[in-house]
Amino acid sequence: MKIFTVDENGKFVQFKEENFQEENKELDLEDLLEKNPDYFFSENRILIVGRQVLTNLNTSIDLLGVDSRGNTIVIELKRNKTPRETLAQLLEYASYIENIDYEQLNEIFQQYYGDETNLEEYHSEYFEDNDADQNISWNKSMKLIIVAQEVTPEIRQTSLFLRKKGIDIYCAEFKYFKDKSNHRILSSDFVVGEENYIKQQTKSTPGQKTDKDTFLKSLDANGETVFNRLFDLAEKENYILRWGVKGFSFNISINDDLIAIFFGYPPNCPYKQSIITGFKQIRKRFNDDQIIDYYRNELDKLKIFNRKVGYLGTNELKWSIDNKVDNQTLDAFVNIISEITKRIKQRY
């Protein structure tokens, strides 16, 4: 296969096919699929919920995902050819995942994202285009996917045999190209399973967790106004920001214990550009709802938060930052955060 781009003079510039493993580690391949699952798996969207997931046998699953119905997807990655033990590894991982329930799956998700956002709510936001009446049955069935630069004939043949026996397994090959300017392209095709499963190209994306600079660059002007004010507050008043894959939690630190009072998210996230309250996190620390009731009532007065039913009936509030925010409203929100902080520290 030959792939070309067109330069400013209208001339073809060829991308040369390279051996991926010569300058990339398997972690680089994980990065690509972790950050771009919709480019690879366009016809059946995947929400990645874990990376290097530790099993009961002290082995690690490269990537773990779920589909729109809550079914699990186990992904095994090889940056070169698939060795003979690839399928044995994959089936071993599947035997572990088959026996986990929603609570365990949610724990994996929370460890991966670095905050206490629950899987059920995040899943609902991620697959927001789905039929609202669709029933979610967590881990009712499972897909197994092998992604490699070359899927060997032995793995293809055995995978086809497993498919005939009712195991939902897929194998995908990718090709790696570079041009003289070091631009990179991946093309991919399924060699076992659904041929329309994958889009043709994706570009590399570094890193796993986000940070302040990356977060700010993703915001529009409305978001910049709000979050810059909150970041200034965090710095001046010693709040702790804990960064996840997409957003962050805004925490009070008391005796080395962190209590999240809200969560911030960027536009390129299922929650969109928003702030979501941390009622559930506060409730974990206390036996009554007085602080939460005060928090909720004060936010209701701002008329910028909407009620959002969360996991296990937790009525979180969400502020979708779609419009320009005036200084008076921002001042009022900051004052609420300061008062909540004071009450928590008094109650702690």
N, C-alpha and C positions, 0 to 999 in steps of 0.2 A: 504494500500500500504506500502511495506517495501522497504527502500532504504539503500544501503550499499556502503561503500568505502572499498578499500583494503589497509591494512597497509604495512609497509616495510617487514613484515614477511609473507606476502601473506594471512593474516587472514582478514575475513570480520569484519568491524566495522559498526554497525548499526546507521543510523540517526534516531533519535526519533522524531515523529511528535509532534509539540507543538502548543499551542494556540497563534497565532500571537499577539493578542491584550494584552496579559499579560505583555509583555516587549517591545511593540512597539506602537507608536502613529500612527495616520493616516498620519501624515507628513512623517513618515518613509516609508510607502507604496508609497506615492507620489514620494519620492526620488528614489525608486526602478524603477518605471515605467518611471519617467522623464529621468533618466540616461540610461535606457536600453529598449527603445521602440522596437528596432529591435529584441530583444530576445523574447518579448511577442508577437509581431505582425509581425512575420517573413514573412508571405505570402502577407501582405499588409503593406508596410513600412509606418511609421508615423513620421513626423517631428513635434516635440513638439514646439509650438510657444507661449505658455502661461501657467502659473501656478497660481492658486488662482485668476483667472480673475474676476474682479468685474463687475457685471451686472447692468442694469439700476434699478433693484430692491434692490440693495445693498446686493446681495447674491454673493457667490464666486464659480466659476467653478474650480474643482480640477485640471484638466489638459485639455488644448485645443491643438489640433493638426491639421495638414493638410496632405492629401495624395499626391501622385505624380501628380494628376490632379487638385490640388487646392481645393478639397472638404474638408470641415471641419469635425473634429472628436471631439466629446464632451465626456470626460471620467469622470465618477463618481466612487469614490473609497470608499470601506467600509472595515475596518480591521477585522470585525467579520461578523455577519449575516446582511443581507439587511433588514432594517426596512421597514414598509409598505409605508412610504413616499418617498422612494428612487426614484421611477418612477416619482412621482410628481415633485421632485427636478429636475430630468434629463429633463423632458419635459419643465419645466420653463426655464432652461438654453437654451434649444434648441430654444424656442420662441424668446429669445434675440439674439442668434447667427445667426438665419436665416435672420435677418434684417440688419446685418452689411455688409459693402462693403469692397473692398480691402484696402482702406486707413485706415479704422478702424482696420482691421486685421493686417496691417503693423504696426500701432501704438502699438497694443498689443504686437507684436513680438519685437519691438524695446525696449519697456519698460522691457520686460522679459530678453532680452539678454544684456541689460545695455549699448548698444552703438547704433549708428545710421546706422548700416548695414541694408539694406532693404530686406524685405521678398522675393521679386521676385528673386533677385540675389542669395540669400542664398539658396532658394528652388531649383534653377537651379543647384547649386553645389551639394546639398545634394542628389538629384535624378539624378546624372550625368549619370547613366547607362540607363536612359530612352531614348526612341526615341526622337531625337531632334525636330522632326516635330509635336510632341504631343501638342495639344492645351491645355492651362491652362485656366480654367474657375473658378475663385475664388468664393468659397462658393456657387457653383451651386447646390450642394446636401450635405447631412450631414449624418454621422454615429453617433449613440449613443452607448456607451459602459459602462457597469457596471462591475467592478472588485471587488470581495468580497471573503472572506474566505468561506462563505456559502451563496449561492443564495437561498432564501426560496421558497417553492412551490408557494406562492402567486405571487412573483415577476416573477418566471419562466412562470407561466400560463398567467399572464397579458402581459409579454413581447412577448410571442408567439402570443397572440391576436393582439398586435400592429404590429408585423411583417406581419401577414395576412392582415392587413389593409394598408400595404405599408410603414410603418415606419421602417427604416433600423436600428434595435436595436440588440445588442449582450449582452450576459451575460457570464462572465468568473469566475470560482472559482479557488482559489489557495490553496495549502497546504504548510505548513511551517515546516521545519525539521532542527534539530541541532544534532551535534555529541558531544562527550565528550570534544573535543578541541574547541568547540564553533563555528565550521564552520557551515554556514547556507546555506540552499538550498530552493528554491521555485519551486514547480511543479505547472503547471496550465493547465486547460482544459476549453474549451467553453461548456456551458450547453445549451445555446440558441444561434444559429447562426452557422457560419462556423467552422467545427471541425478542419480544418487544419490551423487555424489562428495563432496558438501559438507554439513556441518552448517550450521544456519541463523544462528547468532550467535556472536560472539566479542567480547571486550572488549580494549581496547588495553593493551599492556604495554611500558613504556619500557626503553631501554637495550639493550646487547648483552652486555658482559661483566659478571660479578658482582663483588661486593666483599665485604669482611669483614662489614660490618653486615648486608647482604642474606643472606649465607651463614648467619650465626648465627641470624637470625630464622627460617630455614627448618628448623632443627634441633629435635629433641625433647630432653628432659632428658638422656638418655644421651649424645647427640651433643654437647650444650653442654658437659658435663663434660670430654669428651675434647678437643674442639677448642679450648676456652678455655685448657686447659693447654698445648696445642701452640702456640697463638698467643702465650702468655706466654713460652714457650721461645724462639720465633722472635725476639721483641723483645729478650729479655735476652742472647741469644747471637748476634744479628745474622745469623740465617738470612733468606733472601730468599723471599717468597711471590710466585709469579707466578699471577695470576688468569686463568682462562679463562671460557668462557660459563657453565659450571656450577660447576666446582670450582677447585682450586688445586694447584700443585706446591710442595713444601717443599724449598728448594734450599740447598746449600752454595755460598758464593761464594769462589772462589780466583783471584786475578789476573784479575778481570773475567769469569771463566768460571763458569757456573752448572751444578751437578750435582744433579739431582733425586733425592732419596733416598726420597720417597714422594709420593703424590697423595691429596688429600682431596676427598670428594664429599658432597653433601647428599641428603636423602631424595627430592627431586623430580628425580632423575637416573636414567638407566638402571642405574648402579652402585649406586643407593640410598645410604643413609647409610653411608659406608665409608671405609677407608684401603687403598690398594693400593701395594705396594712398587715401587721404581724400579730393579730389578735391571738392566733393559735399559739404563737411562741410565748406571749405574755401569760396566757392561761396555763401553760405548762408549769410556770413557776409559782402560781398562787392558787388558793382554794376558792376565791370568789371572783366575780366579774365586775367589781366596782371600777377598777381602772379601765377595763375594756369599755364599759358603758359610758364612762366619761369621754374616753378617746373617740368612740363612735359618735356620740352626740355633738361633740365639738366639731368633728369633721363634717357632719351633716349640715352644720350651720354655714360652712364655706360654700356649699352647693356646687362643688366640683368633683366630689366622690360619688360613685354609684355603687349600690349594693351588689355584691358578687358572691353567690353561695359557693362555698368551698368544700373541701373534703370533710366528711363526717359532720356536716351541718355547720361548719365554722363560717359565720357570715362576715367574710372579709369585705373591705371596701376598696374599690379601684378608681384611681384618678387617671383617665386617659388624657395625656397632655397633647391635645390637638390644636389648642388655640393659644393666643398670646395671654400671658399671665401678668396681672398688674402687681405692683410692689406691695400694695395693701394686702392682697390675698396671700402672697408669699410670706409677708411678715406674720400674718395670722397663722399660717401653717407652721412656721418656725416656732412661734410662741406655743403652739399646741405640743410640738415635739419636746420643747423645753419643760413644759408643765408635766407631761407624761414621764419624762426622765426623772423629774423631782419626785413624783408620786411613787414611781417604781423604787427609787433609792430609799425612800422613807419606809416603804412596805417590805423591802428586802430583808 
